[in-house]
Amino acid sequence: MRAILEVRNLAKAFGAFQVLEDVAFQVQKGEIVGLLGPNGSGKSTLLNIISGFIAPDKGTVMLDGRDVTSVPTFRIVNEGLARTFQLPIMPQKMSVLEVAMAADTTMHGVLPTLFRGAGFCKAERDTRERAMQLLDELLLTRVMHLPASAISGGQKKLLGIVCALMARPRLLMLDEPTAGVHPNLRQDIVRALHRLNDQGMTLVIVEHDMHFIREACNRCIVLDQGHIVASCKPEELASNERVVQAYLGASVEEARAQIMQKEVA
Ligand SMILES: Nc1ncnc2c1ncn2[C@@H]1O[C@H](COP(=O)(O)OP(=O)(O)OP(=O)(O)O)[C@@H](O)[C@H]1O
């Protein structure tokens, strides 16, 4: 079976600081993969390279067998990969619903927007319907007419997921989806992600919350100082020496407890 995502020998340095080195892994269609690692281990940089926001110094990113290394982000979205951000920034003057609708990449085009023919109006109705359905799934219906900049940090996170889903990705990458989200909502996010996965979507999730990782993911890839040190099932993390070392605090026992407990923040 062909991997939906294959990363080969990626390297990236910022100045003299080598952030990623010789990073290689595959994600198969239908997997939910957690991307873990201590602060500063290079997770967001890896996501930024895969999604086209920054170019690697070396290496290749293959999406469904096509080389998308350094391809502009909007093209990568059209190829079926969407992502969310750790700290989503929302426009001041658009409502939550408008922001969700604007994320539909099939709606763009100056001429259809100016002339608003029958086809455009039907497409706009479909987009509105889809946006409202996704806002409902991510529990944002109540705030859909508020300015997007006025909703809470956790709700912005959820809106970021809605926006990514509006592009109908086959592969969705989430950067810390639960950070700043109320614990009660985390279970809803897990359920929403499993529903998406049941519909055929592949997911890669950068996350520090081990409880969430255990509930949401089938496999984990662990980064430490820019190197992949493990690829294993969530339940194997605490017994993996390389993972324990990566999270090592004062002692092995402490690190193990950190991995086992509900949150590593
Ligand atoms: N544009 C940049 N210029 C210089 N250094 C950078 C840049 N972006 C990231 N870094 C550095 O690269 C390292 C890895 O950062 P990155 O954000 O990828 O880590 P992370 O694993 O996502 O961390 P966290 O879990 O804290 O979000 C950090 O030391 C960071 O300071």
The ligand as a Gaussian input file, in Angstrom:
#p B3LYP/6-31G(d) Opt

LIG

0 1
 N       11.995000      30.866000      12.434000
 C       12.844000      30.424000      13.363000
 N       14.043000      31.016000      13.552000
 C       14.908000      30.558000      14.473000
 N       14.665000      29.495000      15.280000
 C       13.489000      28.886000      15.145000
 C       12.513000      29.303000      14.186000
 N       11.425000      28.487000      14.297000
 C       11.725000      27.605000      15.270000
 N       12.950000      27.842000      15.765000
 C       13.618000      27.068000      16.823000
 O       13.604000      25.709000      16.430000
 C       13.403000      24.874000      17.561000
 C       12.247000      23.939000      17.298000
 O       11.056000      24.710000      17.304000
 P        9.633000      24.072000      17.046000
 O        8.629000      25.166000      17.201000
 O        9.654000      23.327000      15.768000
 O        9.554000      23.034000      18.248000
 P        8.305000      22.254000      18.829000
 O        8.727000      20.851000      19.005000
 O        7.104000      22.500000      17.978000
 O        8.141000      22.966000      20.241000
 P        6.818000      23.207000      21.155000
 O        6.378000      21.867000      21.638000
 O        7.350000      24.039000      22.254000
 O        5.805000      23.913000      20.303000
 C       13.203000      25.788000      18.764000
 O       14.399000      25.866000      19.478000
 C       12.855000      27.112000      18.144000
 O       13.278000      28.179000      18.938000

